[in-house]
């Protein structure tokens, strides 16, 4: 039997979570280093997955299959395509930076709280989220995926509610109440989506007789399994609703600004750059593959919702006074682009959407983590409390600028390629939608550049006059992310070569071909 690489990649952070949580209370520093070690070990295994994966080979590779609940046809089935490999790599890459950025976020002397806060628990929860997210990208059994989809809510709830942002203008009691509200709202929204998905999962089993994604998809493609039109549409809606909450898609997005605003900056990165990607990934893997006709039927409405997300999120970002909530609304706009690319049903759109998942994760991590370093120095999330930072902390201001420019998809930085492909792919089939979506680009330039201008330029405010520049640990966090944004902006070929074959399979699932250009190329 070959080495279970996919299982090992998820097991390492899970074991790390248990070991980290078991470290004695007085050994907080040891717990941090253990968490970092296990996250780096996971990154090494993710790299091995990328090396062993053959983009031009079978659709699902490195597969594992074992009986689990045999009476109900539930199996422990894993497999990855190019999209899954890319997202596993993104997750494994970001977690070490999240751990380093949050190095002191749960220390009792840093939190200002009189009660003891379990530093070990903070890092253990991060590793547990990593394990569940990675396994969700690998799961090809629908029931197994559902369990992971729901289970990851538990550690995220405690990370948001128990280890929230300390930059509050009010009292500790008010801050705790706001964190609790954000955590409960996050949990309730996602639980409702999960319960609706559970009904659809049961309905799928009734129709198909098993939970295997590959078997069901093969039976559908061969005609052995036929679904009534209304049945397929209802099942699709059950799955899509849960994924749209997680993504998040307007109007199911309202939990995200609260969660990101009240969480620490590293946990906010975990939410939007890692956990939320499970929703958009699942749209590609499950909605399009299991319910191709229903996906095409729902496309016009989904594209309109995605377009609203793009413009609405960008407009609200323009009006924000809170730095972290601004990044949250910008992410809602970006997720609108991702979902628009998925349901444009073109190879350019879906390739762009997949690249957008990766590039948005890197760019948002860079911007949010630098913003977190900035907020920890001043003790405020309000934009109006800053000014002239670039004169006293030029390196911090420079990295903040690059992260901001990546957020507005400046040419030469990674998000530009993905956003361009999404717009080209959408315009090819839905030109009106594609044209209106460009408003999001204009608004992105407005909210990011205004954010930089108000915080980093102008007269130096008294409160930031002695602000220190980035420290060595913070540079170790930010510099690789900035380098990746530049590298993938100039040379995205490694990612496109990885994801394009998987996109081709997805286009085949929905039986769609790219529209022919109206003007033929000259011979």
Phi and psi in degrees as a GROMACS rama.xvg file:
@    title "Ramachandran Plot"
@    xaxis  label "Phi"
@    yaxis  label "Psi"
@TYPE xy
-71.193  159.748  UNK-2
-64.8134  129.506  UNK-3
-75.4664  78.4044  UNK-4
-63.2656  -41.7072  UNK-5
-65.7512  -43.0592  UNK-6
-62.6134  -42.3793  UNK-7
-62.5682  -37.8315  UNK-8
-64.994  -33.1758  UNK-9
-85.3099  -30.2681  UNK-10
-71.0435  -35.2611  UNK-11
-58.8947  -51.7324  UNK-12
-66.3343  -30.9157  UNK-13
-64.8288  -44.3284  UNK-14
-64.5152  -40.8724  UNK-15
-59.1328  -37.5632  UNK-16
-62.9388  -42.9442  UNK-17
-66.0863  -45.1655  UNK-18
-64.007  -44.2221  UNK-19
-63.0131  -42.4982  UNK-20
-65.4246  -26.8487  UNK-21
-84.7971  -5.93631  UNK-22
-65.5148  136.08  UNK-23
-55.1497  151.651  UNK-24
-57.6374  -35.5311  UNK-25
-76.2813  -9.50437  UNK-26
-104.264  51.983  UNK-27
-61.5813  -41.8384  UNK-28
-63.869  -39.3244  UNK-29
-62.2763  -38.7059  UNK-30
-62.7447  -39.8152  UNK-31
-63.6585  -46.8409  UNK-32
-66.4269  -35.6105  UNK-33
-63.8641  -44.8439  UNK-34
-60.3113  -42.7893  UNK-35
-64.375  -40.9888  UNK-36
-60.2437  -47.8003  UNK-37
-67.0245  -33.9585  UNK-38
-68.1112  -37.6257  UNK-39
-69.4704  -36.5746  UNK-40
-63.1332  -38.1927  UNK-41
-64.1083  -39.9861  UNK-42
-61.8594  -39.84  UNK-43
-61.6235  -44.1988  UNK-44
-65.3914  -36.963  UNK-45
-63.4709  -37.9055  UNK-46
-64.8657  -39.5695  UNK-47
-62.019  -40.3388  UNK-48
-59.159  -45.6881  UNK-49
-62.2044  -37.0278  UNK-50
-70.6416  -40.3295  UNK-51
-78.8891  -19.1027  UNK-52
-76.5523  133.32  UNK-53
-105.429  106.278  UNK-54
-56.2905  -32.6332  UNK-55
-91.4397  5.92125  UNK-56
-88.6892  -150.512  UNK-57
-63.0199  158.089  UNK-58
-61.8995  -52.2277  UNK-59
-109.383  125.461  UNK-60
-124.018  168.579  UNK-61
56.1701  36.0944  UNK-62
-70.5322  149.99  UNK-63
-135.848  142.899  UNK-64
-150.074  123.441  UNK-65
-141.67  147.425  UNK-66
-65.3518  140.314  UNK-67
-126.077  -75.6809  UNK-68
-114.682  84.243  UNK-69
-61.5497  -35.3869  UNK-70
-62.7231  -24.1945  UNK-71
-112.633  11.2491  UNK-72
70.2779  21.4299  UNK-73
-90.9255  129.068  UNK-74
-127.001  155.675  UNK-75
-89.5072  90.8056  UNK-76
-116.466  128.459  UNK-77
-128.059  152.42  UNK-78
-177.358  151.857  UNK-79
-129.089  141.853  UNK-80
-106.464  -174.673  UNK-81
-61.1915  -35.7661  UNK-82
-66.95  -43.5172  UNK-83
-62.7104  -41.2887  UNK-84
-60.9751  -44.271  UNK-85
-62.6081  -41.7408  UNK-86
-75.4103  -32.0468  UNK-87
-63.2601  -42.9426  UNK-88
-60.9589  -42.784  UNK-89
-60.5055  -46.7288  UNK-90
-61.3629  -49.3831  UNK-91
-65.1297  -30.2462  UNK-92
-71.8278  -41.9561  UNK-93
-77.4524  -31.5223  UNK-94
-60.7503  -43.2039  UNK-95
-57.9645  -37.2132  UNK-96
-68.9349  -37.3314  UNK-97
-61.7188  -43.4658  UNK-98
-65.0339  -45.6513  UNK-99
-64.0911  -40.9466  UNK-100
-66.7641  -32.8793  UNK-101
-96.7849  25.3994  UNK-102
-54.2529  -37.7682  UNK-103
-112.59  7.60158  UNK-104
-66.7887  -22.6447  UNK-105
-114.31  10.5336  UNK-106
-73.524  132.744  UNK-107
-57.5177  -38.8809  UNK-108
-72.4532  -20.3091  UNK-109
-89.2586  -28.3575  UNK-110
-76.9565  -21.0015  UNK-111
76.922  8.17806  UNK-112
-96.9765  143.958  UNK-113
-77.0811  -24.2735  UNK-114
-83.5154  153.081  UNK-115
-74.2753  132.144  UNK-116
-115.341  128.475  UNK-117
-74.0983  96.5791  UNK-118
-56.855  -41.3638  UNK-119
-59.944  -40.4345  UNK-120
-64.6939  -37.2752  UNK-121
-59.0184  -50.3467  UNK-122
-73.8845  -31.1195  UNK-123
-65.0322  -40.0169  UNK-124
-64.7178  -39.5692  UNK-125
-60.9831  -45.6459  UNK-126
-65.3028  -36.0834  UNK-127
-66.4947  -39.6997  UNK-128
-61.1359  -43.5916  UNK-129
-58.6789  -44.8905  UNK-130
-60.3269  -44.5615  UNK-131
-69.6474  -39.17  UNK-132
-65.3774  -45.797  UNK-133
-60.9412  -44.2863  UNK-134
-66.1695  -31.756  UNK-135
-67.7479  -31.8452  UNK-136
-73.0454  -16.9345  UNK-137
-99.3628  -23.0218  UNK-138
-67.7714  128.619  UNK-139
-115.127  7.92605  UNK-140
-101.093  125.578  UNK-141
-62.2892  -40.2803  UNK-142
-67.701  -41.6901  UNK-143
-60.3397  -43.4219  UNK-144
-61.0623  -41.8482  UNK-145
-61.5532  -43.4072  UNK-146
-58.0841  -46.0875  UNK-147
-67.4077  -39.8094  UNK-148
-57.4794  -38.1287  UNK-149
-86.7361  -39.2207  UNK-150
-63.7954  -31.6574  UNK-151
-67.2294  -13.4476  UNK-152
-67.5111  -30.2688  UNK-153
-66.3281  -55.9177  UNK-154
-63.0635  -32.7332  UNK-155
-66.3426  -37.0279  UNK-156
-58.7152  -45.5939  UNK-157
-71.7418  -32.3581  UNK-158
-66.8175  -37.9899  UNK-159
-75.6553  -48.944  UNK-160
-79.8451  -30.1584  UNK-161
-97.5062  -19.596  UNK-162
-133.297  57.8524  UNK-163
-82.4674  176.951  UNK-164
-66.6527  139.822  UNK-165
-94.0481  -5.94632  UNK-166
-86.3607  74.3715  UNK-167
-118.231  143.363  UNK-168
-79.5558  -23.2915  UNK-169
-90.2606  -165.227  UNK-170
-76.8853  170.079  UNK-171
-62.1388  -35.9748  UNK-172
-66.2091  -41.1825  UNK-173
-65.6317  -41.4879  UNK-174
-62.0664  -42.7552  UNK-175
-63.6288  -39.5659  UNK-176
-64.5283  -39.8548  UNK-177
-66.9204  -40.3349  UNK-178
-63.0636  -43.2691  UNK-179
-62.7705  -42.6516  UNK-180
-60.8972  -45.7823  UNK-181
-63.3948  -41.3574  UNK-182
-67.4465  -42.4261  UNK-183
-67.1041  -40.8742  UNK-184
-63.0955  -44.2573  UNK-185
-56.9274  -46.2642  UNK-186
-67.0996  -45.4703  UNK-187
-64.8814  -46.392  UNK-188
-57.3922  -48.4895  UNK-189
-72.8087  -30.8387  UNK-190
-68.0834  -40.4299  UNK-191
-61.2104  -46.1444  UNK-192
-59.6017  -40.757  UNK-193
-66.3944  -37.6584  UNK-194
-65.8488  -39.6364  UNK-195
-65.2631  -39.9716  UNK-196
-63.7875  -37.3086  UNK-197
-59.0119  -42.6203  UNK-198
-60.5573  -40.0634  UNK-199
-69.0052  -36.7651  UNK-200
-62.9176  -43.4087  UNK-201
-64.2415  -41.7235  UNK-202
-62.1775  -38.3996  UNK-203
-63.1457  -39.9165  UNK-204
-64.6416  -40.511  UNK-205
-60.8485  -39.5753  UNK-206
-77.492  -44.0784  UNK-207
-96.2032  -25.7369  UNK-208
85.0228  -0.647015  UNK-209
-158.591  176.097  UNK-210
-112.471  5.64134  UNK-211
-74.7267  117.534  UNK-212
-57.9189  -45.6915  UNK-213
-66.6546  -41.4634  UNK-214
-68.0115  -43.417  UNK-215
-65.0942  -44.8824  UNK-216
-63.7556  -39.6733  UNK-217
-66.1284  -40.2385  UNK-218
-66.262  -36.3  UNK-219
-68.0352  -42.1756  UNK-220
-66.4994  -35.3649  UNK-221
-84.5103  -10.3944  UNK-222
88.9437  0.65552  UNK-223
-69.978  -28.9594  UNK-224
-117.399  117.528  UNK-225
-116.905  137.375  UNK-226
-112.883  139.78  UNK-227
-62.4164  147.478  UNK-228
-55.1882  -47.9365  UNK-229
-67.1478  -36.012  UNK-230
-63.4285  -47.3762  UNK-231
-61.4035  -41.0447  UNK-232
-66.4682  -41.073  UNK-233
-65.8425  -42.2665  UNK-234
-64.0789  -42.2526  UNK-235
-58.6767  -46.5309  UNK-236
-62.4158  -37.1616  UNK-237
-62.9589  -44.0631  UNK-238
-68.4332  -47.9138  UNK-239
-63.8346  -37.5143  UNK-240
-58.6006  -46.5029  UNK-241
-63.3991  -41.3078  UNK-242
-69.7666  -33.8618  UNK-243
-69.2954  -33.4299  UNK-244
-65.5518  -44.8974  UNK-245
-68.1877  -30.9326  UNK-246
-58.1409  -53.9734  UNK-247
-101.458  147.91  UNK-248
-109.992  138.748  UNK-249
-58.4811  136.767  UNK-250
-98.7742  23.9064  UNK-251
-98.9296  21.2539  UNK-252
-96.8043  -9.6482  UNK-253
-65.6828  -16.3317  UNK-254
-72.7221  -26.3557  UNK-255
-66.9801  -48.8851  UNK-256
-58.7052  -38.4147  UNK-257
-65.4135  -45.8394  UNK-258
-64.4741  -46.499  UNK-259
-70.1098  -34.6159  UNK-260
-67.7381  -38.4099  UNK-261
-89.9043  -18.7479  UNK-262
-78.6672  160.226  UNK-263
-65.4778  160.837  UNK-264
-58.1188  -44.5075  UNK-265
-61.2745  -39.3438  UNK-266
-69.6769  -35.5159  UNK-267
-60.4876  -39.0774  UNK-268
-64.2251  -41.3157  UNK-269
-59.7858  -38.3896  UNK-270
-66.5253  -59.2807  UNK-271
-85.6988  -29.2543  UNK-272
-91.9598  -18.9238  UNK-273
-120.521  -64.9693  UNK-274
-64.4798  -44.4626  UNK-275
-64.2986  -23.2604  UNK-276
-66.708  -21.0719  UNK-277
-61.3893  -35.6155  UNK-278
-66.0799  -48.6297  UNK-279
-71.1005  -36.1942  UNK-280
-59.7348  -43.1809  UNK-281
-67.2448  -29.0817  UNK-282
-61.3478  -41.8888  UNK-283
-69.3298  -45.8495  UNK-284
-76.5933  -43.5065  UNK-285
-102.05  -49.0955  UNK-286
-62.7474  -52.1126  UNK-287
-72.2613  -34.9969  UNK-288
-79.3675  -39.547  UNK-289
-85.8206  -31.0593  UNK-290
-130.516  64.7458  UNK-291
-63.7561  -41.9084  UNK-292
-69.5287  -40.6791  UNK-293
-66.6503  -34.1117  UNK-294
-61.831  -43.1826  UNK-295
-67.6386  -36.8639  UNK-296
-62.9722  -39.4059  UNK-297
-86.5007  -7.90012  UNK-298
-54.2082  -48.5008  UNK-299
-56.7589  -43.8311  UNK-300
-67.6446  -42.6169  UNK-301
-63.6896  -39.5004  UNK-302
-63.6209  -38.5035  UNK-303
-65.4497  -43.1062  UNK-304
-62.8496  -40.217  UNK-305
-64.3499  -40.4746  UNK-306
-63.9225  -41.2489  UNK-307
-61.9689  -41.8314  UNK-308
-59.0858  -42.3646  UNK-309
-61.47  -52.2689  UNK-310
-75.5113  -44.2217  UNK-311
-62.8164  -47.5544  UNK-312
-60.8237  -41.7694  UNK-313
-67.4942  -40.9308  UNK-314
-62.5905  -43.9876  UNK-315
-69.0439  -30.3797  UNK-316
-64.0481  -38.2745  UNK-317
-59.1891  -37.7248  UNK-318
-90.7775  5.63038  UNK-319
-77.5414  144.81  UNK-320
-104.348  -11.9796  UNK-321
-103.542  126.656  UNK-322
-60.403  -46.392  UNK-323
-70.498  -37.078  UNK-324
-68.5805  -31.0565  UNK-325
-61.6669  -45.8209  UNK-326
-64.3024  -35.0611  UNK-327
-63.6885  -47.0143  UNK-328
-68.5489  -33.1661  UNK-329
-61.8911  -37.9834  UNK-330
-66  -37.6328  UNK-331
-59.7193  -42.2227  UNK-332
-62.2079  -43.0834  UNK-333
-67.0884  -38.514  UNK-334
-64.944  -29.8149  UNK-335
-60.828  -41.457  UNK-336
-62.4435  -42.1711  UNK-337
-61.2184  -48.4692  UNK-338
-68.1725  -36.226  UNK-339
-61.0191  -42.2113  UNK-340
-64.8636  -38.2307  UNK-341
-62.911  -46.4335  UNK-342
-94.164  6.25182  UNK-343
-69.2912  -18.7527  UNK-344
58.2964  42.1632  UNK-345
-130.217  154.156  UNK-346
-65.5031  -37.1947  UNK-347
-64.3985  -43.2581  UNK-348
-63.5098  -45.0333  UNK-349
-73.3718  -35.7663  UNK-350
-63.5296  -43.6801  UNK-351
-62.9023  -39.7484  UNK-352
-63.4859  -41.8782  UNK-353
-65.9152  -44.5727  UNK-354
-62.3551  -36.0455  UNK-355
-62.1602  -39.0886  UNK-356
-57.6873  -44.3863  UNK-357
-69.985  -51.6601  UNK-358
-68.6349  -35.6433  UNK-359
-64.3924  -39.1022  UNK-360
-60.205  -44.0928  UNK-361
-70.3597  -46.754  UNK-362
-67.5396  -41.8119  UNK-363
-66.8491  -37.7321  UNK-364
-61.6033  -44.9909  UNK-365
-61.4865  -48.6888  UNK-366
-67.2895  -46.2763  UNK-367
-67.9503  -38.3082  UNK-368
-69.0467  -40.6376  UNK-369
-64.7936  -40.1195  UNK-370
-60.7152  -38.2675  UNK-371
-63.5843  -40.8866  UNK-372
-62.8159  -39.5806  UNK-373
-64.1189  -47.0497  UNK-374
-64.7773  -38.2818  UNK-375
-64.2053  -28.3212  UNK-376
-76.2275  -42.0294  UNK-377
-91.0677  -27.1021  UNK-378
78.8458  22.8851  UNK-379
-147.036  143.885  UNK-380
-97.2562  -4.35695  UNK-381
-79.7076  131.21  UNK-382
-60.7198  -37.0282  UNK-383
-65.6045  -16.4212  UNK-384
-84.0846  2.4366  UNK-385
-118.684  167.89  UNK-386
163.034  132.038  UNK-387
74.3046  19.3929  UNK-388
-62.0627  -33.6355  UNK-389
-64.5462  -19.1007  UNK-390
-80.7434  -26.7305  UNK-391
-106.511  -21.6187  UNK-392
-139.691  72.3344  UNK-393
-64.3049  -34.5755  UNK-394
-69.3514  -43.0134  UNK-395
-59.4725  -45.5086  UNK-396
-64.7771  -38.6487  UNK-397
-65.5618  -44.2759  UNK-398
-67.9486  -34.9312  UNK-399
-63.3456  -38.0589  UNK-400
-65.7446  -45.0631  UNK-401
-62.3637  -43.8087  UNK-402
-60.7775  -38.9816  UNK-403
-66.7016  -43.3352  UNK-404
-65.4304  -34.6304  UNK-405
-66.3681  -36.9246  UNK-406
-63.3652  -34.1699  UNK-407
-88.9575  8.47498  UNK-408
61.6782  50.9586  UNK-409
-66.5732  133.923  UNK-410
-55.2045  136.526  UNK-411
101.011  -13.5808  UNK-412
-113.095  153.937  UNK-413
-53.7597  -44.9296  UNK-414
-61.1128  -23.3066  UNK-415
-60.2476  -44.2887  UNK-416
-60.2191  -46.3622  UNK-417
-68.0214  -41.8455  UNK-418
-66.3834  -38.1413  UNK-419
-62.627  -45.3898  UNK-420
-63.8862  -40.2243  UNK-421
-61.3961  -45.5164  UNK-422
-67.6129  -41.1895  UNK-423
-63.4067  -45.4651  UNK-424
-64.8119  -36.511  UNK-425
-71.8625  -43.7526  UNK-426
-62.0664  -33.5605  UNK-427
-61.7083  -31.5117  UNK-428
-112.146  -31.7681  UNK-429
-131.803  77.6521  UNK-430
-60.819  -37.9576  UNK-431
-64.2114  -45.5115  UNK-432
-59.6421  -44.2157  UNK-433
-62.0719  -40.0256  UNK-434
-67.1704  -46.3249  UNK-435
-64.7937  -34.2763  UNK-436
-62.7291  -24.4644  UNK-437
-65.4257  -16.9929  UNK-438
-58.8755  -34.5209  UNK-439
-60.5443  -32.6727  UNK-440
-67.6093  -43.9749  UNK-441
-62.5719  -44.7819  UNK-442
-67.1567  -33.7783  UNK-443
-62.3323  -41.9497  UNK-444
-61.2332  -36.5318  UNK-445
-67.81  -52.5539  UNK-446
-72.3315  -31.045  UNK-447
-75.5049  -43.6242  UNK-448
-71.0262  -36.0124  UNK-449
-66.1968  -39.3945  UNK-450
-58.9123  -46.6283  UNK-451
-65.4854  -43.2587  UNK-452
-62.329  -39.7337  UNK-453
-77.8772  -27.6654  UNK-454
-96.0253  -36.4352  UNK-455
-103.77  -24.8367  UNK-456
-106.756  -178.811  UNK-457
84.104  -171.216  UNK-458
-63.2371  146.843  UNK-459
-77.4936  121.979  UNK-460
-75.6354  150.328  UNK-461
-57.0864  -38.7412  UNK-462
-69.3072  -19.8301  UNK-463
-110.625  5.46613  UNK-464
-62.2047  -32.6471  UNK-465
-107.973  22.744  UNK-466
-67.0767  125.885  UNK-467
-74.0345  153.114  UNK-468
-77.9762  179.527  UNK-469
-59.8141  136.513  UNK-470
-86.7043  175.07  UNK-471
-61.2257  -46.641  UNK-472
-59.4296  -40.8738  UNK-473
-68.9595  -36.1787  UNK-474
-65.0578  -38.1967  UNK-475
-62.0736  -32.5833  UNK-476
-72.8605  -46.9001  UNK-477
-84.8097  -40.6051  UNK-478
-57.2939  -45.9785  UNK-479
-62.9921  -35.2687  UNK-480
-66.5582  -42.3639  UNK-481
-62.6626  -42.9039  UNK-482
-61.9398  -40.2414  UNK-483
-65.2192  -41.211  UNK-484
-59.1512  -40.127  UNK-485
-72.9343  -45.7254  UNK-486
-60.8266  -49.5496  UNK-487
-72.414  -21.2391  UNK-488
-73.4111  -32.8268  UNK-489
-89.3467  -35.1905  UNK-490
-138.159  78.8023  UNK-491
-82.4976  0.852388  UNK-492
-54.9522  -41.7206  UNK-493
-56.0582  -38.6911  UNK-494
-74.5523  -42.4429  UNK-495
-64.9608  -38.4153  UNK-496
-63.2808  -31.2731  UNK-497
-75.4793  -42.8631  UNK-498
-92.5806  -23.807  UNK-499
-60.169  -41.8652  UNK-500
-60.5675  -39.126  UNK-501
-65.6873  -38.0806  UNK-502
-63.4166  -38.7312  UNK-503
-59.8496  -40.1607  UNK-504
-64.1837  -41.1355  UNK-505
-65.8743  -40.4248  UNK-506
-62.2696  -35.927  UNK-507
-67.6373  -35.7881  UNK-508
-58.7454  -43.2237  UNK-509
-92.0601  3.48198  UNK-510
54.4663  50.4214  UNK-511
-119.837  143.185  UNK-512
-122.386  153.367  UNK-513
-64.3696  139.597  UNK-514
-60.3554  142.646  UNK-515
-74.195  142.009  UNK-516
-63.0524  144.152  UNK-517
-69.3495  -29.1524  UNK-518
-111.822  119.091  UNK-519
-74.7328  147.591  UNK-520
-67.226  143.974  UNK-521
-66.8712  139.41  UNK-522
